[in-house]
Amino acid sequence: MGSFALQPLSFWVPEIDGLNPIGVVRITVGDTDIYEEPDVQSPIIGQLHRDQLIPIFEEIKNLNLLPNAPRWYRLRDGYLNSMYTQRVENRHLNESVPWVHEDGTLGEITVPYTRAFLNNPLYGWLPVYRLYFQSVHWITGVDEGPDGKTWYQITDESDDNLRYYVPQAHVRLITPEELTPISQEVPWENKRIEVSLLKQELKAFEYDQVVLHTLISSGIPGIGGSSPIPTSTPKGAYNIQVKMPSKHMGEGRITDKIAAYELPGVPWVSFFIDTGVAFHGTFWHDNFGRRMSHGCVNMTMKDAKWLYRWALPEIQFYEWEKRGFGTKVIVY
């Protein structure tokens, strides 16, 4: 399994060639290119790979393109498009707690990524998923990990018999105050969400006042292969039906392959179509304003969390799932 997998990641970004980085990004796909200039037509001068952590020195927006054009980051040598990156600022290690609530409590990953391990009765500690920065998981126990230190037990919401462990230092426990409902005084019928597929934007309304206006990424048609479920985001009028603070999306396999289509801990999920279409936070791309998904409405972590708190049905802090006839959603 390798001793590195059990160690905290580095949190210090050094000065490089006299330059102070403004932040760090994680590469979220197998390979992405470094360009000579902040333009995809310029020469490719290098390549980066999944889960590399890259210091960035400047953020550039090309104002000659569309308003929702992807940003560029200046690296020490060359430029990187923001499309397949995740900013991993404010990362830190966390203090230990001796126990968690009997119903489980929510925990957010605060390092760029951490490797989860399964404790197999026959084979001992086996690596499974990588859990990524700002993903959210149900913490259901405190135990000793393979390195003799305190680790949290995570119960996978897709299978309550599937439990794996991560270093306690890599998880921040979320407080109930963070998830208090927003605008409870507004009557149910006076909240609505509108999604424009053409503009790739979302607006949330109280009465006829816009209270949230943000870019999203909806579904790309035809990327689901032989799946009978369409991967474009359907147009129409709906209502939020189910809310979950954490959802394991993907194919549902237990694996240690980082390229597998497995997304445990997708946060702040609000389903509005019974084929599985939802609003949710996104940690695997930063290309809001363009179609990117398998049908869901991808949002930034901040916006998805706000919508989760604002929209109905209201969900209690220790509820893993809430069903109900909720806020109206119009997709056009």
C-alpha positions in Angstrom: 0.0 0.0 0.0 3.0 2.3 0.4 3.8 4.4 3.5 3.1 7.6 1.5 -0.6 6.8 1.3 -0.8 7.0 5.1 1.0 10.4 5.5 -0.7 13.8 5.4 0.0 15.8 2.2 2.3 18.8 2.2 0.6 22.1 3.1 3.4 24.5 2.5 3.7 26.1 -1.0 7.2 27.4 -1.3 8.4 30.5 -3.1 9.5 29.4 -6.6 12.2 31.3 -8.5 11.4 34.4 -6.4 7.7 34.2 -7.1 5.0 33.7 -4.5 2.1 31.4 -5.7 -1.4 32.8 -5.3 -2.7 29.3 -4.8 -2.7 25.7 -5.7 -4.8 23.6 -8.1 -5.3 19.9 -8.4 -5.5 18.3 -11.8 -8.8 16.4 -12.1 -8.3 14.3 -15.3 -5.8 11.8 -16.6 -3.9 14.3 -18.7 -4.2 18.1 -19.4 -1.9 20.3 -21.4 0.3 23.3 -20.6 0.3 26.0 -23.2 2.9 28.5 -24.2 0.3 31.3 -24.0 -3.2 31.5 -22.4 -4.8 30.4 -25.7 -5.6 26.8 -26.9 -4.2 27.8 -30.3 -0.8 28.4 -28.9 1.9 25.6 -28.8 1.6 22.9 -26.2 4.8 22.8 -24.1 4.0 20.2 -21.4 1.5 18.0 -19.8 0.1 17.5 -16.3 -1.6 14.4 -14.8 -4.4 13.5 -12.5 -4.0 14.6 -8.9 -0.8 16.6 -9.4 -0.8 19.7 -7.2 0.4 22.7 -9.2 1.3 26.2 -7.8 -0.3 29.0 -9.7 1.0 32.6 -10.0 -1.7 34.5 -11.7 -5.4 34.1 -12.7 -6.2 35.4 -16.2 -9.6 36.0 -17.8 -9.7 36.5 -21.6 -12.3 39.3 -21.9 -12.4 39.0 -25.7 -14.2 35.6 -25.4 -17.6 34.8 -23.9 -18.4 36.1 -20.4 -18.3 32.5 -19.1 -15.0 31.6 -20.8 -12.7 29.4 -18.7 -10.0 31.1 -16.7 -6.3 30.5 -17.3 -3.6 30.1 -14.7 0.0 31.2 -15.2 2.4 28.5 -14.0 6.1 28.8 -13.5 6.5 27.8 -17.1 3.5 28.2 -19.4 -0.3 28.4 -18.9 -3.0 26.1 -17.7 -6.7 26.2 -18.6 -8.9 26.0 -15.5 -11.3 23.5 -17.0 -10.0 20.3 -15.4 -8.7 21.8 -12.1 -9.8 22.2 -8.6 -8.6 25.1 -6.4 -7.5 23.6 -3.1 -7.0 26.7 -0.9 -7.7 26.8 2.8 -6.6 23.2 3.3 -5.6 22.2 6.8 -5.3 19.4 9.3 -7.9 18.9 11.9 -7.9 18.0 15.6 -9.1 14.7 16.9 -12.5 14.1 18.6 -13.1 11.0 20.8 -16.6 10.1 19.4 -19.3 11.1 16.9 -23.1 11.3 17.0 -24.8 7.9 17.0 -26.6 8.8 13.8 -23.4 9.8 12.2 -22.1 13.3 11.5 -21.0 15.0 8.3 -17.4 15.5 7.6 -15.7 17.5 4.8 -12.3 16.5 3.4 -9.8 19.4 4.0 -6.8 18.2 2.1 -6.3 18.0 -1.7 -7.1 14.3 -1.5 -6.8 11.4 1.0 -6.7 7.7 0.4 -9.5 5.7 2.1 -8.8 2.2 3.4 -11.0 -0.8 3.9 -10.3 -3.1 6.9 -10.8 -6.6 5.4 -11.0 -9.4 8.0 -9.0 -11.7 5.7 -6.5 -9.4 4.1 -6.2 -6.5 6.5 -6.0 -2.9 5.4 -6.7 -2.4 1.6 -6.7 0.9 -0.3 -10.0 1.9 -1.9 -11.2 5.4 -3.0 -9.4 8.7 -3.1 -11.6 11.2 -1.4 -11.2 14.8 -2.6 -11.1 18.3 -1.2 -14.5 19.5 -0.1 -16.3 16.2 -0.7 -18.6 15.4 2.2 -19.1 12.0 3.9 -21.0 10.4 6.8 -18.6 9.8 9.7 -20.0 7.0 11.8 -17.1 6.0 14.1 -13.7 6.8 15.6 -11.1 4.0 15.5 -7.4 3.2 15.2 -6.1 3.2 11.6 -3.4 1.2 9.9 -0.7 3.7 11.1 -1.8 3.5 14.8 -3.3 7.0 14.7 -6.9 8.1 15.0 -9.0 7.5 11.8 -12.6 8.1 11.1 -15.0 5.4 9.9 -17.0 6.4 6.9 -20.3 4.6 6.1 -20.9 4.8 2.4 -24.5 6.1 1.9 -25.0 3.8 -1.1 -24.4 0.7 1.1 -24.6 0.8 4.9 -22.5 -2.3 5.1 -19.6 -0.6 3.3 -17.4 1.1 5.7 -13.9 2.5 5.1 -11.5 4.7 7.0 -9.5 7.9 6.5 -7.1 9.8 8.8 -9.0 12.0 11.2 -6.6 14.9 10.5 -7.9 15.0 6.9 -11.6 15.6 7.9 -13.4 18.6 9.3 -16.6 17.8 11.1 -19.4 20.1 9.9 -21.5 21.9 12.5 -25.4 22.1 12.5 -25.1 25.9 12.3 -23.5 25.6 8.8 -26.7 24.0 7.4 -29.4 26.2 9.0 -32.3 26.8 6.4 -32.3 30.0 4.5 -35.4 32.2 4.0 -37.8 29.9 6.0 -40.3 32.8 6.2 -40.8 32.7 2.4 -43.9 30.6 1.5 -43.3 27.4 -0.4 -45.1 28.7 -3.5 -43.0 31.8 -3.7 -39.6 30.1 -4.2 -38.6 28.8 -7.6 -35.4 27.8 -9.5 -34.9 28.5 -13.2 -32.1 26.9 -15.3 -31.2 28.2 -18.7 -29.5 25.5 -20.8 -28.6 28.0 -23.5 -26.9 30.4 -21.1 -25.8 27.7 -18.7 -27.0 29.7 -15.7 -29.3 29.2 -12.7 -31.5 31.8 -11.0 -33.2 31.3 -7.7 -36.2 33.5 -7.0 -38.1 34.6 -3.9 -41.3 36.0 -5.2 -39.9 37.7 -8.4 -36.6 38.8 -6.8 -33.5 37.0 -7.9 -31.6 35.8 -4.8 -29.0 33.7 -6.5 -27.6 34.0 -10.1 -24.8 31.7 -11.0 -23.2 29.7 -13.8 -23.8 25.9 -13.9 -22.8 23.0 -16.1 -25.7 20.8 -17.4 -25.6 17.5 -19.2 -23.8 16.7 -22.4 -26.1 14.8 -24.8 -25.1 11.3 -25.8 -22.2 10.6 -23.4 -23.8 7.7 -21.6 -23.0 5.0 -24.1 -25.7 2.3 -24.1 -27.4 3.6 -21.0 -31.2 4.1 -21.5 -31.1 7.3 -19.3 -30.4 10.4 -21.4 -27.3 12.4 -20.4 -28.7 15.7 -21.5 -30.5 17.7 -18.8 -34.2 17.4 -19.6 -36.3 20.6 -20.2 -39.5 21.0 -18.3 -41.2 21.9 -15.0 -40.3 19.8 -11.9 -40.1 20.0 -8.2 -37.2 19.0 -5.9 -38.1 15.5 -4.6 -35.1 14.3 -2.5 -32.3 16.1 -0.7 -29.1 14.4 0.5 -26.0 16.1 2.0 -23.8 13.3 0.6 -24.2 10.9 -2.3 -22.0 8.3 -3.9 -22.3 8.8 -7.6 -20.8 6.7 -10.4 -20.9 3.0 -11.1 -20.9 1.8 -7.4 -17.8 -0.4 -7.6 -15.3 -0.9 -4.7 -12.0 0.0 -6.3 -8.6 1.6 -5.7 -8.3 2.8 -9.3 -8.3 6.6 -9.4 -9.6 6.7 -13.0 -12.7 4.6 -12.2 -16.1 6.4 -12.6 -16.6 6.6 -8.8 -17.5 9.8 -7.0 -18.1 9.1 -3.3 -19.1 12.1 -1.2 -20.7 14.3 -3.8 -22.1 17.1 -1.6 -25.3 19.1 -1.2 -27.5 17.1 -3.6 -31.1 18.1 -4.5 -32.8 15.7 -6.9 -35.6 17.0 -9.1 -36.1 14.3 -11.7 -36.6 10.6 -10.7 -34.0 9.4 -13.2 -31.4 10.8 -10.9 -31.0 14.4 -12.1 -29.9 16.7 -9.3 -28.3 20.0 -8.4 -25.0 19.2 -6.5 -21.5 20.5 -5.7 -18.7 19.5 -8.1 -15.0 18.8 -7.3 -13.9 17.3 -10.6 -14.0 20.3 -12.9 -14.0 24.1 -12.9 -15.8 24.8 -16.2 -19.0 26.3 -15.1 -20.8 28.0 -18.0 -20.4 25.0 -20.3 -22.1 21.5 -20.5 -20.0 19.0 -18.6 -22.2 16.5 -16.8 -24.0 13.2 -17.3 -27.4 15.0 -16.9 -27.2 16.6 -13.5 -26.7 20.4 -12.9 -23.2 20.8 -11.7 -22.6 23.8 -9.3 -19.7 25.2 -7.4 -19.5 23.9 -3.8 -20.5 27.3 -2.4 -23.6 27.7 -4.6 -24.7 24.1 -4.2 -24.6 24.4 -0.4 -26.5 27.6 -0.5 -29.2 26.1 -2.7 -29.4 23.0 -0.5 -30.1 25.1 2.5 -32.5 27.4 0.7 -34.7 25.0 -1.3 -37.5 22.8 0.1 -38.1 20.2 1.4 -36.3 21.2 4.6 -33.8 18.6 5.9 -32.6 18.1 9.4 -28.9 18.0 10.2 -28.7 14.3 11.0 -31.0 13.1 8.2 -29.2 11.2 5.5 -32.1 11.7 3.1 -35.2 13.8 2.9 -38.1 13.2 0.6 -41.0 15.6 -0.1 -42.7 17.8 -2.6 -40.2 20.7 -2.7 -39.2 23.9 -4.5 -40.4 24.3 -8.2 -37.7 23.9 -10.8 -38.0 25.1 -14.4 -35.5 24.0 -17.0 -35.6 25.7 -20.4 
